[in-house]
Amino acid sequence: MTVADLHPIGLEELVERAALLTRVDRKYVLPTVDLPALLHGLGPEVRVLEIDGRREFGYRSDYFDTPSLEFYLATAHQRRRRYKVRVRGYLDTGGRYLEVKTREARGGTVKHRFQYPEGDGDGLDERAYADIGGVLPGARRRMDRVLVTWYRRTTLYLPASGARVTVDSDVQWNLPDGATVRMPDRAVVETKSPGVGASPADRLLWSLGHRPCALSKFGTGLAVLRPDLPANRWQPLLRRHFRRATDRRW
């Protein structure tokens, strides 16, 4: 079974049924050759997001942090409350959004989204700081772009559970200085469930021998490209999926 064999779901219907701005996420890294087994196991009732005939979409995410890398360090040290600030661009369908993601004490993720103007400026504008401050009181400190990620995404919807599964391929990370790292033959699979329990997709992935991993595109990218930063929580992931944690190009 391939993505072309699945029944489509439109964006409006997907948002209506499974916006999942508050959710439990689990991430997996799979060799791309294992993706057909995942699709086959999910079954024919699974639907795929389709917009204007497309079923795969390009994403760009610009991550911002304070000069002391406060957000990165909170993630690296697994603090119970941690945050991410990014501007996400949809390369094929258009549109950009400022997103503030908060990790709550009980493990859930809450995403706040705000429309953001087109452009490619290095910094956040005053409106962005105001929006961030509405989510993170007192967070009007300077933030700089520290990392850019690019990837192609396919989004699946599981009607029985209301869960989503995203499959990101051709993942690439870039530092502002131009250093780059890629994962050409692996995909990042993320399950997004409305409750704390495992979704059918999680149980399927476990039965296929895959386990959740501590992957954060923000944290992992900086850990690989900035070997001067603390990265103990990601070392098993880096050793397994990257040739050396200190490589600046893969």
One Martini backbone bead per residue (centre of mass of N, CA, C, O) as a GRO file, in nm:
protein
  250
    1MET     BB    1   0.098   0.035   0.020
    2THR     BB    2   0.014   0.372  -0.059
    3VAL     BB    3  -0.071   0.697  -0.058
    4ALA     BB    4  -0.237   0.671  -0.329
    5ASP     BB    5  -0.453   0.456  -0.191
    6LEU     BB    6  -0.578   0.674  -0.026
    7HIS     BB    7  -0.806   0.855   0.123
    8PRO     BB    8  -0.912   1.170   0.136
    9ILE     BB    9  -0.853   1.487   0.317
   10GLY     BB   10  -0.933   1.788   0.406
   11LEU     BB   11  -0.839   2.054   0.587
   12GLU     BB   12  -1.109   2.138   0.715
   13GLU     BB   13  -1.185   1.856   0.819
   14LEU     BB   14  -0.933   1.801   0.986
   15VAL     BB   15  -0.964   2.039   1.182
   16GLU     BB   16  -1.248   1.959   1.284
   17ARG     BB   17  -1.155   1.662   1.389
   18ALA     BB   18  -0.807   1.731   1.430
   19ALA     BB   19  -0.639   1.975   1.557
   20LEU     BB   20  -0.449   1.925   1.813
   21LEU     BB   21  -0.330   2.157   2.014
   22THR     BB   22  -0.392   1.933   2.225
   23ARG     BB   23  -0.138   1.686   2.308
   24VAL     BB   24   0.021   1.370   2.233
   25ASP     BB   25   0.358   1.299   2.160
   26ARG     BB   26   0.528   1.076   1.923
   27LYS     BB   27   0.856   0.968   1.823
   28TYR     BB   28   1.007   0.845   1.513
   29VAL     BB   29   1.270   0.650   1.349
   30LEU     BB   30   1.269   0.558   1.004
   31PRO     BB   31   1.321   0.378   0.758
   32THR     BB   32   1.192   0.424   0.448
   33VAL     BB   33   1.147   0.109   0.390
   34ASP     BB   34   0.917   0.095   0.637
   35LEU     BB   35   0.659   0.254   0.542
   36PRO     BB   36   0.474   0.042   0.400
   37ALA     BB   37   0.412  -0.118   0.665
   38LEU     BB   38   0.264   0.109   0.804
   39LEU     BB   39   0.037   0.155   0.600
   40HIS     BB   40  -0.072  -0.132   0.599
   41GLY     BB   41  -0.138  -0.145   0.913
   42LEU     BB   42  -0.352   0.093   0.924
   43GLY     BB   43  -0.529   0.078   0.679
   44PRO     BB   44  -0.803   0.179   0.469
   45GLU     BB   45  -0.931   0.408   0.668
   46VAL     BB   46  -0.713   0.584   0.612
   47ARG     BB   47  -0.628   0.929   0.575
   48VAL     BB   48  -0.523   1.190   0.348
   49LEU     BB   49  -0.389   1.479   0.296
   50GLU     BB   50  -0.551   1.709   0.057
   51ILE     BB   51  -0.418   1.968  -0.171
   52ASP     BB   52  -0.455   2.029  -0.485
   53GLY     BB   53  -0.349   1.712  -0.525
   54ARG     BB   54  -0.178   1.704  -0.272
   55ARG     BB   55   0.027   1.481  -0.029
   56GLU     BB   56   0.285   1.668  -0.024
   57PHE     BB   57   0.478   1.897   0.194
   58GLY     BB   58   0.647   2.189   0.239
   59TYR     BB   59   0.873   2.285   0.506
   60ARG     BB   60   0.945   2.572   0.723
   61SER     BB   61   1.155   2.623   1.022
   62ASP     BB   62   1.201   2.891   1.252
   63TYR     BB   63   1.415   2.918   1.522
   64PHE     BB   64   1.394   3.061   1.852
   65ASP     BB   65   1.619   3.235   2.083
   66THR     BB   66   1.806   3.316   2.323
   67PRO     BB   67   2.131   3.398   2.379
   68SER     BB   68   2.128   3.152   2.611
   69LEU     BB   69   1.943   2.914   2.522
   70GLU     BB   70   1.686   2.853   2.701
   71PHE     BB   71   1.512   2.649   2.538
   72TYR     BB   72   1.723   2.436   2.484
   73LEU     BB   73   1.809   2.374   2.781
   74ALA     BB   74   1.531   2.281   2.876
   75THR     BB   75   1.530   2.037   2.685
   76ALA     BB   76   1.804   1.901   2.756
   77HIS     BB   77   1.708   1.894   3.082
   78GLN     BB   78   1.401   1.821   3.113
   79ARG     BB   79   1.204   2.024   3.177
   80ARG     BB   80   0.878   2.040   3.255
   81ARG     BB   81   0.896   2.339   3.147
   82ARG     BB   82   0.866   2.416   2.798
   83TYR     BB   83   0.984   2.584   2.491
   84LYS     BB   84   0.874   2.708   2.162
   85VAL     BB   85   0.995   2.914   1.884
   86ARG     BB   86   0.825   2.965   1.566
   87VAL     BB   87   0.841   2.981   1.204
   88ARG     BB   88   0.599   2.866   0.976
   89GLY     BB   89   0.625   2.736   0.643
   90TYR     BB   90   0.427   2.691   0.343
   91LEU     BB   91   0.554   2.612   0.035
   92ASP     BB   92   0.293   2.510  -0.140
   93THR     BB   93   0.035   2.683   0.004
   94GLY     BB   94   0.110   2.887   0.197
   95GLY     BB   95   0.207   3.056   0.463
   96ARG     BB   96   0.245   3.195   0.801
   97TYR     BB   97   0.354   3.099   1.143
   98LEU     BB   98   0.335   3.158   1.472
   99GLU     BB   99   0.483   2.938   1.722
  100VAL     BB  100   0.384   2.824   2.054
  101LYS     BB  101   0.533   2.577   2.253
  102THR     BB  102   0.407   2.383   2.527
  103ARG     BB  103   0.522   2.204   2.810
  104GLU     BB  104   0.368   2.023   3.030
  105ALA     BB  105   0.381   1.860   3.333
  106ARG     BB  106   0.200   1.600   3.205
  107GLY     BB  107   0.315   1.597   2.878
  108GLY     BB  108   0.175   1.800   2.720
  109THR     BB  109   0.086   1.976   2.416
  110VAL     BB  110   0.082   2.330   2.336
  111LYS     BB  111  -0.049   2.520   2.058
  112HIS     BB  112   0.026   2.846   1.935
  113ARG     BB  113  -0.130   3.054   1.678
  114PHE     BB  114   0.002   3.298   1.436
  115GLN     BB  115   0.001   3.516   1.215
  116TYR     BB  116   0.253   3.575   0.951
  117PRO     BB  117   0.445   3.743   0.760
  118GLU     BB  118   0.594   3.770   0.485
  119GLY     BB  119   0.932   3.657   0.469
  120ASP     BB  120   1.313   3.684   0.569
  121GLY     BB  121   1.372   3.761   0.848
  122ASP     BB  122   1.578   3.727   1.130
  123GLY     BB  123   1.350   3.854   1.301
  124LEU     BB  124   1.125   3.968   1.524
  125ASP     BB  125   0.847   4.134   1.567
  126GLU     BB  126   0.640   4.313   1.766
  127ARG     BB  127   0.396   4.132   1.732
  128ALA     BB  128   0.536   3.869   1.811
  129TYR     BB  129   0.610   3.954   2.100
  130ALA     BB  130   0.317   3.991   2.187
  131ASP     BB  131   0.224   3.701   2.138
  132ILE     BB  132   0.429   3.564   2.320
  133GLY     BB  133   0.350   3.721   2.584
  134GLY     BB  134   0.059   3.589   2.596
  135VAL     BB  135   0.195   3.303   2.670
  136LEU     BB  136   0.479   3.436   2.788
  137PRO     BB  137   0.525   3.599   3.046
  138GLY     BB  138   0.805   3.809   3.005
  139ALA     BB  139   0.904   3.735   2.680
  140ARG     BB  140   1.063   4.022   2.564
  141ARG     BB  141   1.310   3.907   2.487
  142ARG     BB  142   1.555   3.848   2.296
  143MET     BB  143   1.538   3.688   1.966
  144ASP     BB  144   1.695   3.438   1.769
  145ARG     BB  145   1.796   3.283   1.497
  146VAL     BB  146   1.921   2.926   1.522
  147LEU     BB  147   1.720   2.759   1.320
  148VAL     BB  148   1.665   2.549   1.023
  149THR     BB  149   1.395   2.367   0.874
  150TRP     BB  150   1.350   2.092   0.634
  151TYR     BB  151   1.056   1.935   0.474
  152ARG     BB  152   0.847   1.652   0.402
  153ARG     BB  153   0.482   1.615   0.432
  154THR     BB  154   0.264   1.362   0.568
  155THR     BB  155  -0.090   1.335   0.646
  156LEU     BB  156  -0.267   1.141   0.883
  157TYR     BB  157  -0.597   0.991   0.946
  158LEU     BB  158  -0.769   0.844   1.236
  159PRO     BB  159  -1.096   0.795   1.283
  160ALA     BB  160  -1.129   0.608   1.540
  161SER     BB  161  -0.926   0.810   1.730
  162GLY     BB  162  -0.837   1.109   1.617
  163ALA     BB  163  -0.563   1.074   1.496
  164ARG     BB  164  -0.230   1.152   1.402
  165VAL     BB  165   0.008   1.125   1.121
  166THR     BB  166   0.345   1.207   1.060
  167VAL     BB  167   0.562   1.231   0.761
  168ASP     BB  168   0.911   1.298   0.750
  169SER     BB  169   1.115   1.401   0.480
  170ASP     BB  170   1.405   1.533   0.396
  171VAL     BB  171   1.573   1.622   0.638
  172GLN     BB  172   1.685   1.960   0.734
  173TRP     BB  173   1.960   2.146   0.875
  174ASN     BB  174   2.028   2.499   0.972
  175LEU     BB  175   2.254   2.735   1.019
  176PRO     BB  176   2.335   3.064   0.993
  177ASP     BB  177   2.641   2.975   0.885
  178GLY     BB  178   2.555   2.699   0.691
  179ALA     BB  179   2.531   2.460   0.841
  180THR     BB  180   2.468   2.101   0.765
  181VAL     BB  181   2.202   1.851   0.802
  182ARG     BB  182   2.101   1.510   0.712
  183MET     BB  183   1.816   1.263   0.634
  184PRO     BB  184   1.781   1.070   0.354
  185ASP     BB  185   1.690   0.752   0.484
  186ARG     BB  186   1.482   0.897   0.680
  187ALA     BB  187   1.199   0.912   0.905
  188VAL     BB  188   0.966   1.120   1.072
  189VAL     BB  189   0.745   0.993   1.313
  190GLU     BB  190   0.423   1.127   1.426
  191THR     BB  191   0.216   1.110   1.700
  192LYS     BB  192  -0.128   1.247   1.754
  193SER     BB  193  -0.300   1.262   2.057
  194PRO     BB  194  -0.585   1.338   2.261
  195GLY     BB  195  -0.451   1.139   2.459
  196VAL     BB  196  -0.244   0.947   2.676
  197GLY     BB  197  -0.278   0.720   2.508
  198ALA     BB  198  -0.232   0.495   2.281
  199SER     BB  199  -0.233   0.461   1.957
  200PRO     BB  200  -0.264   0.260   1.691
  201ALA     BB  201   0.008   0.355   1.574
  202ASP     BB  202   0.182   0.289   1.816
  203ARG     BB  203   0.121  -0.015   1.832
  204LEU     BB  204   0.227  -0.076   1.553
  205LEU     BB  205   0.517   0.022   1.587
  206TRP     BB  206   0.585  -0.173   1.815
  207SER     BB  207   0.529  -0.438   1.649
  208LEU     BB  208   0.772  -0.337   1.440
  209GLY     BB  209   1.015  -0.233   1.651
  210HIS     BB  210   0.931   0.056   1.745
  211ARG     BB  211   1.043   0.343   1.933
  212PRO     BB  212   1.041   0.596   2.110
  213CYS     BB  213   1.199   0.921   2.084
  214ALA     BB  214   1.422   1.198   2.165
  215LEU     BB  215   1.285   1.397   1.937
  216SER     BB  216   1.398   1.722   1.821
  217LYS     BB  217   1.439   1.933   1.581
  218PHE     BB  218   1.564   2.149   1.752
  219GLY     BB  219   1.752   1.988   1.945
  220THR     BB  220   1.893   1.794   1.745
  221GLY     BB  221   2.011   1.999   1.550
  222LEU     BB  222   2.190   2.148   1.758
  223ALA     BB  223   2.344   1.899   1.862
  224VAL     BB  224   2.485   1.834   1.591
  225LEU     BB  225   2.590   2.142   1.510
  226ARG     BB  226   2.652   2.183   1.842
  227PRO     BB  227   2.897   2.027   2.027
  228ASP     BB  228   2.904   2.247   2.273
  229LEU     BB  229   2.643   2.127   2.362
  230PRO     BB  230   2.422   1.985   2.551
  231ALA     BB  231   2.327   1.608   2.470
  232ASN     BB  232   2.254   1.348   2.636
  233ARG     BB  233   1.951   1.276   2.552
  234TRP     BB  234   2.059   1.231   2.229
  235GLN     BB  235   2.285   1.016   2.196
  236PRO     BB  236   2.139   0.759   2.096
  237LEU     BB  237   2.031   0.894   1.838
  238LEU     BB  238   2.302   0.989   1.719
  239ARG     BB  239   2.442   0.711   1.704
  240ARG     BB  240   2.219   0.573   1.517
  241HIS     BB  241   2.160   0.828   1.286
  242PHE     BB  242   2.462   0.922   1.314
  243ARG     BB  243   2.788   0.902   1.266
  244ARG     BB  244   2.842   1.176   1.430
  245ALA     BB  245   2.778   1.417   1.663
  246THR     BB  246   3.016   1.616   1.526
  247ASP     BB  247   2.898   1.644   1.268
  248ARG     BB  248   2.829   1.900   1.004
  249ARG     BB  249   2.794   1.660   0.790
  250TRP     BB  250   2.572   1.390   0.624
   0.00000   0.00000   0.00000
